[in-house]
């Protein structure tokens, strides 16, 4: 009976995490909102895209604090507060008629909410499934990526029928209901349950100790380089299809769905593969795929099939990085302080979200930015060959 109760808690925690990640994964549908917001309010593309870059940066920054907070008061409370922030941000965004209002609602309040929710399912699931880190983080992170696909066609329909602002409002209420249900399903194993091999912590590094290792800084650089290409492409997937590849708006609309499926499958698939072949080997392969794909996108972009294939490869690799990094963080620095430690490493992802628009702004054409991203991916591949398990800096 006790074993059944423990198994039920494990599945509840996993299911609750998936529900919440599907909701906050709605940020990956932003490409659908670019043009409608431009048409409705006359804003520039870079101004609208900034809202997406800001929410990614802010939510990554907030994970520093939410990770520590959920370590202290538990994931259920932190996730509940986060969902309420996210939904409130979407409500404010629905009333936005100026860019500052849009940034305040969608980017700031929404970013705080996503940042508070994001770490909770990861940290909780790793404690319940310590021997399947890659697969479990792949499922949780995969749900975050899948959110873009689940809501893609519904949001497209809503934008066309009730308008872009009212679509934000509908999102707010749907995410609040589903997300709050998921948050209440989170729980962490007790010590008595830990003795049944649910909890396995090899070496637990406190955040202050982790910051004294070379491995931490190398992993941050790798995370930055691994996230960069995917963030650039996901936020502009539909725009690239229309403006660079020359596809019709109807066909270009499938870009978000393709990216979402590739994102989710990459997170689930590559996470599981890393359990078998090792995290660093998977990182090396993902960098090679990214470098090749971004290089191809920068030179050969006038064929729909090629574009969708390349888009899938880039975003699948991006998803692979995001699924495997929580696992390698737990492998190298332990599970007990995972929330705090991963929040620090995750800042590399936030910086990458700002670097994408910066690179796009430096170049006269998007294809030039794709080439730069390709070369940076090569640099990331080289770094994967020199990373080693953590040693303290003397």
Buried (B, 14 or more C-beta within 10 A) or exposed (E): EEEEEBEEBBEBBBBBBBBBBBBBBBBBBBBBBBBBBBEBBEBEBEBBBBBBBBBBBBBBBBBBBBBBBBBEEBBBBBBBBBBBBBBBBBBBBBEBEEBEEBBBBBBBBBBBBBBBBBBBBBBBBBBBBBEBBBBBBBBBBBBBBBBBBBBBBBBBEBBEEEBBBEBBBBBBEBBBEBBBBBBEBBBBBEEEBBEEEBBBBEEBBBBEBBEBBBBBEBBBBBBBBBBBBBBBBBBBBBBBBBEBBEBEEEBBBBBBBBBBBBBBBBBBBBBBBBBEEBBBEBBBBBBBBBBBBBBBBBEEBEEBEBBBBBBBBBBBBBBBBBBBBBBBBBBBBBBBBBBBBBBBBBBBBBBBBBBBBEBBEEEEEBBBBBBBBBEBBBEBBEBBEEBEEBEEEE
